[in-house]
């Protein structure tokens, strides 16, 4: 069976694996869509502001 240090190593491995899994789920479901939405809104705002400017004629 397992010795105590092997048991602690196994629990550490499972903890790191679980933390990585939930971090990946969090990033894919919240952080990345938030970042993409913000950059899309900023790009649209810059495009809208650019249309308002009238080009100067010589």
Contact map, one row per residue, 1 for C-alpha under 8 A:
1110000000000000000000000000000000000000000000000000000000
1111011000000000000000000000000000000000000000000000000000
1111111000000000000000000000000000000000000000000000000000
0111111100000000000000000000000000000000000000000000000000
0011111110000000000000000000000000000000000000000000000000
0111111111000000000000000000000000000000000000000000000000
0111111111100000000000000000000000000000000000000000000000
0001111111110000000000000000000000000000000000000000000000
0000111111111000000000000000000000000000000000000000000000
0000011111111100000000000000000000000000000000000000000000
0000001111111110000000000000000000000000000000000000000000
0000000111111111000000000000000000000000000000000000000000
0000000011111111100000000000000000000000000000000000000000
0000000001111111110000000000000000000000000000000000000000
0000000000111111111000000000000000000000000000000000000000
0000000000011111111100000000000000000000000000000000000000
0000000000001111111110000000000000000000000000000000000000
0000000000000111111111000000000000000000000000000000000000
0000000000000011111111100000000000000000000000000000000000
0000000000000001111111110000000000000000000000000000000000
0000000000000000111111111000000000000000000000000000000000
0000000000000000011111111100000000000000000000000000000000
0000000000000000001111111110000000000000000000000000000000
0000000000000000000111111111000000000000000000000000000000
0000000000000000000011111111100000000000000000000000000000
0000000000000000000001111111111000000000000000000000000000
0000000000000000000000111111111100000000000000000000000000
0000000000000000000000011111111110000000000000000000000000
0000000000000000000000001111111110000000000000000000000000
0000000000000000000000000111111111000000000000000000000000
0000000000000000000000000111111111100000000000000000000000
0000000000000000000000000011111111110000000000000000000000
0000000000000000000000000001111111111000000000000000000000
0000000000000000000000000000011111111100000000000000000000
0000000000000000000000000000001111111110000000000000000000
0000000000000000000000000000000111111111000000000000000000
0000000000000000000000000000000011111111100000000000000000
0000000000000000000000000000000001111111110000000000000000
0000000000000000000000000000000000111111111000000000000000
0000000000000000000000000000000000011111111100000000000000
0000000000000000000000000000000000001111111110000000000000
0000000000000000000000000000000000000111111111000000000000
0000000000000000000000000000000000000011111111100000000000
0000000000000000000000000000000000000001111111110000000000
0000000000000000000000000000000000000000111111111000000000
0000000000000000000000000000000000000000011111111100000000
0000000000000000000000000000000000000000001111111110000000
0000000000000000000000000000000000000000000111111111000000
0000000000000000000000000000000000000000000011111111100000
0000000000000000000000000000000000000000000001111111100000
0000000000000000000000000000000000000000000000111111110000
0000000000000000000000000000000000000000000000011111110000
0000000000000000000000000000000000000000000000001111111000
0000000000000000000000000000000000000000000000000011111100
0000000000000000000000000000000000000000000000000000111110
0000000000000000000000000000000000000000000000000000011111
0000000000000000000000000000000000000000000000000000001111
0000000000000000000000000000000000000000000000000000000111
